[in-house]
Structures are given as C-alpha cells and as structure tokens.
C-alpha cells in the first residue's frame, strides 16, 4: 500500500511521535510510506528516520491568534499536498492535518481520510471546537489509541472507531550505555536526587500540582533534590497558566531556571525540548518519573520511562488503567492532589523494594507494546476500508 501519514508539527508531541513510529513500522512491513509534517519556521523532524519525510515550511508569528494560525496552517498543508502523487491511505494524526485532508477530499483529490484521535481537547473557541468535531465526525474512519477515548467518541460524537494502542521502542531505551551516575553527569545535575517530568509546563500535564508536590517532597528526596521538566511546546498558548506556575514558584520558595544547563542552586530545571538522541540518557539520569496528567490519550512517556528502567508515578486516569497496574508497574495517585503525589514520589525514589518491584514490572509492561504490532493492526484496518 501507498500510505501517507500527516501531522501538524515536527516537534516531539504525542501525535508526531506516533506518526513517526507507525510510519517506520509500516515501511518495515513493505509498504510505501511517506510522513508529511508542517515544519514551524523550517525546523527538521525531531529525529532522524529512513522513511521519506516531506516537510512543509510554515511561519509561526508569536502574536497570531490560535484560530487564525490553525486555519492558515491547514491551508498551507493542503496546498502542499495538492501536488503529491496519489496514495491508497491518507491518515491524519490531529485535527489540523485532518482539516487539510478533508479540504482535499472535498476537491476529489483524496478518496478517504483516516484519523487517529489521541484524546479530545477542550478548546477556548468555537472555531477550534468545530475543527475538532469535523476531524472526528466528518472523516471516513477513526482510530483511537485507547478504549476509554473510543467509548467517549461513541457517547459524545456518535462515532465508532477501532482501538490500536501505541508502540514503544523498548530496546532503544533499555540499551542506554550510561548508568545513573554517568547519565546524571551528562545531563548536568550529577548525583542530585531527581524527579523528571516530560511534557513541559501546561494545564493538561498537572504542572502546578507537581510543583506543589515536589516542594512537599524535596526534603525527603535527599540533599539537592531537583525537579527536571523536559519537553513542551504545546500548539496552544498557555501563557496565563505559565504565569500562575511562576507565581507558585515564588510562593513555594523554589528557584527555577530555563535552559539545557542546570546551574547550582536551582530547584527546578525547565529544560525545554531535549534532543531525541538524549532521551534514553534523560530517563536514566532521573530517580523517578512524575506523570500527574489530568488528561492523556495513552501515556507513551510513562512506557518509555518504564522501558528505560525508571520507576513511574502516574495519576489514576481511566486510560492509564487500561495498561498500567498500581503497585506492580507504577504508583497511581488521585488527579490534582499534591499530597499523595508527594508521598508516592518519595516511595518510588527512596524505597529500594518499591523501586525494584516497579522497575521489573515496568520493563515487562513496556515490552508488550511494539510498533510492529501497531503496524499490523493498522494494516488490517486500512485493508478493511478498501485501501
């Protein structure tokens, strides 16, 4: 099959990571695969891949309203795709790329649109809500990465869909050559007890709850305890939330620093996007992963950390209950409650028996989710819709 996967960005957000891993696995099964992505300000894809990548440059003025940016970016993407040769499958990873493909379907250039829905957002505008609705109800076939969101789509949008879980390249994260000490030196914080969060500072990632939990836990985590926050770059503006998060820092007496370096005296290091080749070392350099999200599509970051042998603490979201088990491969805590989160972080970081149990269980869980399996299931779905 000739398969075209389309995503809104080159940066390592969930849909982009999903598109890249799926594209590689489908190509390994003998299909002709292309990965199309909008490239903000001409940026390259977040990591190297042997799959053909078609980058569509687009600018991103900082003051442009989200509605205008989404509409314009979808038009730019559609314009680039108009010149592409025919494909058997056109698969959108998000509402923006679905908007572009739906416009081409209306013109008769695309026979059908497949959409992966990772989760449903609550948007601040009617325009974005309509973009999301159309990307769910107006496409030809929907795939979800969890049963929870598949049920939500059926109940709220009247849409049936297939469920195909994410994959994770477990061998890659397990094969990091650094031990904890070497990885800590490489990342710049050495042996300091370190809580890692991946996903940046934004509401959905529970960032304010995590900050309060870290402040409550740091005295028990050990001397020089550090909260390291990697990733981010959400497609929507969370400026007001980040300002509130910064006020929390002052209230809690924490010192933060933004940048890839970690100066002495810093309690919270906001690292930004970490190069993909450094992610295995990042997981190895921490003592526990904090994943206090309020909403997730699947929770791939938790699986990556587990594959790397890092104990994880997650919120007890229904979607995470589908593949994680409290006390066996993770510790689960209530959403939005910093007290239980602080206690769980200390247990996972400092209790050797808990660490050993979670590490062994996490490695076993991560091994069950492969991109090869995901590709095989997508292959079946594509054939079922006539591709």
N, C-alpha and C positions, 0 to 999 in steps of 0.2 A: 504494500500500500504506500501511496504518497501522502505523508502526514505532515500537516503544518500546525505547529503549536505556537500560539500568540500570547504575549504577555505585555503588561503596561510599563515595565521597567527592566533595567539591567542589574538592579541592586538586590541584595540577598534577602528579600522579603519572602514570605511563605510560598506565594504563587510562582514566583520566579525560580525558587529552588525546586519546587515541584515540577515545573516545566522542564528544567534542565535535566533533572534525574530521570524523568519519564522519557524525554527525548533520547537520551543516551541508551536507555534500556530497550526502547523500541528499535533504535538503529542496530543494536546488537542482535536483535531478532530478525534482521534482514530487511527492514523497511526503509524506504527513502524518507528521511525526516529532516525538516527544516524548523529552526527555532527563530521566530520573529520577536523582536523586542524594541520598544521605544527606548532610546538612549538619551536620557536627560543631559543636555549640554555636551553631547557626543561621547559620553562615558562608555567604556567597554563593558562587556558582560562580567559579572562579579568573579567568575573563574573561567579558566580555560576549558574548552570542550572540543572534541573531534567532530561533533555534529555541526553541520553548516548553520551558521548564525547570520541572520540578516538584521542588522541594527538600523533603526530609523531615527536619525538625529532629531532632537526637538529641544527648544529652549524652555526654560522654566523660570520666568521672572518672579522674584520673591514676593512681590505685592499683588500678583494676579489672583483674583478670586477663584476658589476651587471650582465653581460651576463653569466659569469661562475656560479654565485650564483643561478640565476634563473634556469639554466639548471640542476645544481646539486640538488637543492631543489625539482624540479619537478620529478627527478629520484628517490629521497628518498621517496617522497609521493607515486609515482606509485608502488614502491617496497612494501610499507606497505599495499597498497590497494589490491595488488595481493592475499593476504592471507585472504581478507574479504569474508564473505559469499555473495551469490547473493542478489541483490536488484532490485526493479522494476524501481527505478528512481535514476540516478546519476546526481547530479546538482552541477555545478561548479560556484563559485562566482567571479572568477577572471581569468586572462589569465594563471597564473601559475598552478592553480588547473585544469584548462581545459587542459593544456598541459599534465598533468599526466593522466587524464581520457581518452584523445584521444589516448595516447600510449596503454592504456589497451583495448580500443575499437579495435585498430588495431590487438591486440593479440586475439580478440574474447572473452575477459573476461567481457566486458561492452557492452551491446547491443546498447545503445544510450547515448548521452551526451547532457544535458540541460545546458545552460549558462545564467546567469544574467549579462548583461552589464550595469554597473552603469554610466560610461562615457568612452570616448575614449581618451587615452593619446597621447602625442607627445613624442616619445622616442628618446634617443640620439644614438641608434644603430640599424642597420638593423636586428640584431638577435631579439631584443625585439619587433621591429615593426612586424616581422614575427610571433612571438609568439602571439601578439595581433591579427593579421589578422587571424591566424589559429583558435584562440579561438572564432572568430566571424563567419567566413565563413565555417569552417570545422566541426563545431558541428551540432547536429541534430535539435536543437530548441533553439531560442534565446528569452529571456525576457528582457525588459528594464523597468526601474523604472520611465521613463518619456516619453512623446510623442516626445519631442524635440530630444532625443537621438535615439528613434525609427526611426524618419524621417531621421536623419543623417546616420544611418546604412543602410537604404534603398538606400539613394542617393549615399553614398560613397563606400559601400560594396555590394550593391545589395541583401541585406538580409532583409526579412520581419520578424517581431517579434511581440509578444504580449506586452502590456504595463500593468504593475501592480505596482501601487505606493507603496512606503514604508509604514510601520505602525509605530506608536509611542505608547509607554506605557504611555499615558497621565495621567492616575490616579496616577502612581508612582511619576511623577514629581510634580503633583499638591499637593500630600499628604505630602510634606516635613514639618516636625513639627516646623522647625525654622522660625522665622520672619527675616527680613533683618538684624536687629542688631545682633541677635544670630548667624545667619549664617556667618556674617562678622567676628565676634569674632572667630568662629570655623575655618574659613579659614585663619585667621591670619592678616587681614587688617582692622578689625573693621568697623567703620563708613566711612572710606575714600571713596569718590565717585569713583566707579569702573566700567571701561569698560572691558567686558570679551570677549575674542576670544577663540574659540575651534578649534583645528586642527594643532597647532604647528606653526613653522616658516618655510614656504616654498612658492615657487612662486605661486602655484595654490590658496593659501589662501589669496593672496593680502597682505602679511605681511609688505612689505615696504611701501605700500600706507597707511596701517593702522597706522604704526609708525608715519608717517608724519602727518596724520590726528589727531592723539592723541596729538602730540606736538602742533598743531594749536588750539586744543580744550581745553587743560587741564586747562588753566587759567579761562575758563568759566564753567568748570565742577564742580569746587569747590576746596577748600583747600585740598592739599594732594592727588589730583587725581591720580589714579593708572590704568595702563593697565595690566591686568592679562591674560596670554596666557597659555591655557591648551592643552594637547594632543600633537600630533605629531608622531614621529617615522615612517616617510614615508618609503616605501620599496625601494625607490631610494635615492641616495646620493645627497643632496642639499647643500654640503659644501661651494661651491663658493657663492651661494645665501646667506647663513647664514653669511658669512664673509662680504658681502656687507651690510647686515642688521645691523651687528655690527658697521660698519663704519657709517651708518646712525645714530645710537645711539649717537656716539661721535659728529657728525655734528650737531645734534639737541639738544645736551646738556642734554641727558637723561641718567639716571643711571639705569642699569638693573642688575638683579640677577637671577641665575638659581637655582632652588630647590623648595621644597614644602613650605619652610618658606619664610616669606616676611619681611626682615629687615627694620628698619626705614630708611628713606632717599632714598628708592628705588622708581623709577618711573615706571618701567616695571618689572613685575614678570613673569619669564618663568617657569611655574610650572611643566612641563612635564606631563606624564600620571597621571591623577587623578583617584584613585580607583573608580570603578563603583558605589559603595555604597555611595560615597561622591558627585556624580554628581548632585543630586537634591539640595543639600545644596550649591554647587558651583553656580548654576543658581540663587538660592535665595540670595546669598551673593553679587550679582552684581546689577548695576543700568541700564545697557543696554548691549545687546549682539551686537558685531560688527561682521558682516559676509561678508567681502568685497572680496569674492572669484572671481577669473577670470574664473573658470570652476567648475561646480558641476554636479553630477548625479541626485540629488534630493534635497539635503539641509536638511537632517534629523536633524542636530544640531539646525537649526532655529526652527523646530517644537518642539523639546524637550524644548528649552528655552520658547517658547510660552506656552507650557503646564504648565511650572513652573510659569507662570505669569510675565515673563521678556520681556520688550519691545525689539524689534529687529530692526536692521538696516542692510539691505542687498543690494547687487548690483543687478541691473536690468537685470539679466540674463534671457534669454527666458525660461529656465527650471523652474525658480522660479516664473515666471508669471503664470505658469500652476496652482499653488495652493495658491499663495500669492497675496494680493492686496495692492498697495501703498496707504498709508493714512488710511487704515482700520485695517489691522493686522500687518503692518510693515511700515517702511520708506525705499524707494528704492532710490539708488543713482547710478550715472554712474560708470562703471568699471574703476578703475585706477585713479580716480580723488579725491585727498585728501581734496580739499576744500568743496565740497558738503557733503562728508563723515563726516568731522568735524562738519559742521552745523547740520547734522542730528543726530549725537551722542549727541550734546548739547540739541537739542529739545527733543529727546526721554528720556534723563536723567533728564532734568530740568523743562520741561513744563508739569505741572500736567494734563492739559486737554489732551495733546497729549499722555501722559503715560496711562491715564485711557482708552482712545479710543483704543490704540494699545494693551493694556493688555486684554481688553474684546474681541477684535477681534481675537487676537492670541489664546486665550483659545478656542474660538469657532472653529477656523480653525484646531487646533491640534486634537480636538475631532473627526473630520471627518475621520482621518486616523488611522485605527486599524490593528493590526496584524491578527486578526480573519478574517477581510475582505480580507487581502492579502493572507492568507492561503486558503480561499475558492476559490479565483481566481486561485491560483497555482494548487489546486486540480483539477479544471476543465481542466487546460492546461495539466497536467500530464495524465489525462484520455484520452484527445484528441490525444495524441501521442502514445497511446497504452499501457500505464503503468498499 
